[in-house]
């Protein structure tokens, strides 16, 4: 049976080599950010690992939208919770969000990731989300004919294809684009 565990990164004082118990399978380097000083792995051995300890269930970081702006602000409506926007076709929306840890503090991570967006009716789009020191920015142009309608971004879409350690919680976003 495989158990998910955090292995401390430690060295054997005599050799300087990193040592780990047998029968483990390491995950990608993205998992290292989840718990600094540890490597996340699956362990299939039968020995108890009191020295290393089983992993505590981790809470995925939360992506929280903090600001939505539009280049057509007089024609754009943003809901109080920032999870619903109504804008005219031709508008470009800019979203700012924070990636927050379990203690609600902004996580000082920098990266970029794809942000899939789906129009009701089945059309797919892809935006680039840029993460700098825990602050995410996304520019979403709705300028192409046919962009009118309702567009959705949800937690499942954001996390699709990401390793488990890089996944995040997200309340979702709806953008309704009307013909101007």
N, C-alpha and C positions, 0 to 999 in steps of 0.2 A: 504494500500500500504506500502511495506517495504522500508525503507530508510537506507542506510548504513551510520553510524555515528561513530565518535570518541567520547567516553565519558571520560572526565577527571576522573582519580582516585582521589576521594576526600572523606573526612570524615566529619561526622556531629560532630561538636566540643563538643556537650553535651554528646554524647554517645560513640564517638570513632569508631562507626561502619561506614563501607563504604556504601554510599547511591547512588542510581541510580534512574533515572525515571522509571516508570512502562512501561510495554509493550516492553521490549527489549529482544533480544536473543543474548547471547554472543557466540563468536567464540572461537577457541582453543587458548592455551597459545602461540602458534607460532605467532599469530597475535600481541602479545604485543610488539614484537621487532620492528614492523612497526612504532610505534610512542610511545616512552617511556613516561610513565606517563599517558597513555590513554589505554582504552580497546575498541577494535573495536566490534561493535555490529550492529544488524539490529533493527530498531525501527518501530513499527507498529502503534504507537499512532497518534492521530490527532492534538496534541498540537505542536506549534512551539517550537523549542529548542534553543532559542537564547543564553541561558547560556552555552549550550554544543556545539552548532554549528554543522552543517553538515560537514562530512569529506571532505577534499580537495582530488581531484583525486590523487592517489598516482602513482608514476612512479616506476615500478618494477625495482629492481637492475639489473645491466648488468654484465653478466659473460664474461670476456675478457681474451682470451688466450694470455699469455705473453711469454711462452717458450715451445718448443717441443724438446725433445732429444730422441735419439735412441741408443741402445747398438750396433747397426750396422750402425754407422753414415756415413761410406763411401758409403753405399748402399742406404741411405735414403735421400729423398728430401723433404724439408719443404717449402711451398709457403710463399712468403713475408708476407702475412696477417695471417699466421699460421692457416688457416682454411682448408688447404688441405695438406695431407702428402702422399708420396709414399714410401713404404718400402718393404723389402723382407719378405717372410714367415719365421718365426723363430725369428723375431725381437720383442723386447719389447720397446714400446714407453712410455715416461714419459711426461705428460702434466702439466704445471703450469698455473694457471689462477688467476685473481683477481675478487672479487665480489665488484662492484663499485656502489655507490649510485648515486642519482640524480646530485650531485655536482662533480661527477667523483672521489670522495675520496673512498679509500678502506674501506669497512664496517668491523668493528672489530668483526665479528661473528665467532663462532666456532661450527662445527657440522659435520655430515657426511650424505651423501645422495647417493642413487643409481643412476647410470648413464646408462640408457638403450642404447644399441648400436644395430643397425640392419644391417645385410648384405643384399645387393641387392640380391633378390632371396628368402628372407623371413626368414632366420635364425636370431634368436635373441641372444644377449649376454647381460651380465650385469657386469658393473664395479663399484667399490667403489670409490666415490669422497670424499676426506677428506678436510674439511674447517677448517683452523686454523687462527684466527685473520684476516679473509677476504682473505686468500691465499688458493686456491684450488689446490690439487695435485691428479693426477690420474695416475696409472700405467696400461698400456694396452698391455698384452702379446698376440702376434699373432703367437703362437708357435704350435698350434694344426693342424694336417693335415685337410685341408678343410677351413682353415682361409683365404686362398687366395681369392681375389675378392674385391669388394668395400663395405666398412662399413660406415654407416652414424649415426651421432648423431645430433639431431635437438632440437629446443626449445620445440616443442610439446612433444617429448619423455621425456625430462628432467622434464617438469612440470606435466606430467601425474601422477595423484594420490597425488600431493602436494596440501595443502590448498592454497587458492588464495594469502594469505599474504606471503607465502614462495616461490612463483613462481618468476622466473627470466627471463630476456631477454637473448637470446643467438643467435649468428649469424649462428651457426651450424658448423659441422666438417665432412670432408670426409677423410677416410683413404683407400687408394688403396694398397692392399697387393699382390705382385707378387710372383710367384714361383721362388725360387732361384736355 
